[in-house]
């Protein structure tokens, strides 16, 4: 049985321990510097049914992980906190992009008005 290529994780790498993706093979995940692994286990094994065991780990920035640990909201798992922080930082990025785009359009409008007068 072949499980195929193991999933790739952002900000991390997957290493096939024995170099194959067949039954019994092991993939080990490592995060890049300044990132920390969140998830069940850094290793997954190729099962007899052709699937990799467990869940895909995630690599999050250390700053986000530290903030999660310092501001852990009762009743939330680390992964739920990570998702909340990820979506929050994504929303900030989108907001900044929209603001810069609006400013750029405003500058173009002012330039067109000035050129026509």
C-alpha positions in Angstrom: 0.0 0.0 0.0 1.3 3.5 -0.9 0.2 6.6 1.0 1.6 9.0 -1.6 3.5 12.2 -0.8 2.8 13.4 2.7 1.1 16.8 3.0 3.4 19.9 3.0 3.1 22.3 5.9 3.7 26.0 5.6 6.8 27.2 7.5 8.0 23.6 7.9 9.4 20.6 6.2 8.5 16.9 5.9 11.2 14.2 5.9 10.5 10.6 4.9 12.5 8.7 7.5 13.1 5.6 5.3 12.7 7.4 2.0 9.5 5.7 0.9 5.7 6.3 1.1 4.7 2.7 1.4 3.0 0.9 4.3 4.9 1.3 7.6 6.9 4.3 6.3 7.3 7.3 8.6 7.2 11.0 7.8 8.7 13.4 10.4 7.8 17.1 10.4 10.1 20.0 11.5 9.4 23.7 11.7 11.6 26.4 10.3 13.6 28.6 12.8 11.3 31.0 14.7 8.3 28.7 14.3 6.9 26.2 16.8 4.9 23.0 16.0 1.3 22.8 17.0 -0.5 19.4 16.8 -0.6 15.9 18.0 2.7 14.5 16.9 5.6 15.5 14.6 5.5 12.0 13.1 2.9 10.2 10.9 3.0 6.6 9.7 1.6 5.1 6.5 -1.3 2.9 7.4 -2.5 -0.3 5.7 -5.5 1.6 4.3 -3.2 4.0 2.3 -3.7 7.0 4.6 -1.1 8.8 6.8 -1.9 8.4 10.5 -2.9 11.3 12.8 -3.3 14.9 11.8 -1.1 17.2 9.9 0.9 19.4 12.4 1.2 23.2 11.9 4.1 25.5 12.4 3.2 28.9 13.9 5.3 31.9 14.6 6.8 31.9 18.1 5.3 35.3 18.8 1.8 33.9 18.2 2.5 30.8 20.2 3.8 32.9 23.1 0.8 35.2 22.9 -1.5 32.1 22.9 0.2 30.7 26.0 0.0 34.1 27.8 -3.6 34.8 26.9 -5.1 31.4 26.8 -8.9 31.8 26.8 -10.7 29.3 29.1 -12.3 26.5 27.2 -10.2 26.8 24.0 -7.6 24.4 22.9 -4.2 25.7 21.7 -5.2 24.9 18.1 -8.5 27.0 18.5 -6.4 29.9 19.9 -4.0 29.5 17.0 -6.8 29.6 14.5 -8.2 32.8 16.2 -4.8 34.5 16.1 -4.2 33.4 12.5 -7.5 34.8 11.3 -7.0 38.0 13.4 -3.6 38.7 11.8 -5.0 37.9 8.3 -7.9 40.4 8.9 -5.3 43.1 9.9 -3.4 42.4 6.7 -6.5 42.7 4.6 -7.5 45.9 6.3 -4.1 47.4 5.7 -4.2 46.4 2.0 -7.7 47.9 1.6 -6.5 51.2 3.2 -3.4 51.4 1.0 -5.5 50.7 -2.1 -8.0 53.4 -1.1 -5.2 55.9 -0.5 -3.7 55.0 -3.9 -7.1 55.6 -5.7 -7.5 58.9 -3.8 -4.0 60.1 -5.0 -4.9 59.1 -8.6 -8.2 61.1 -8.4 -6.4 64.2 -7.0 -3.7 63.9 -9.8 -6.4 63.7 -12.5 -8.3 66.7 -11.1 -5.1 68.7 -10.9 -4.0 67.9 -14.4 -7.5 68.9 -15.8 -7.3 72.3 -14.2 
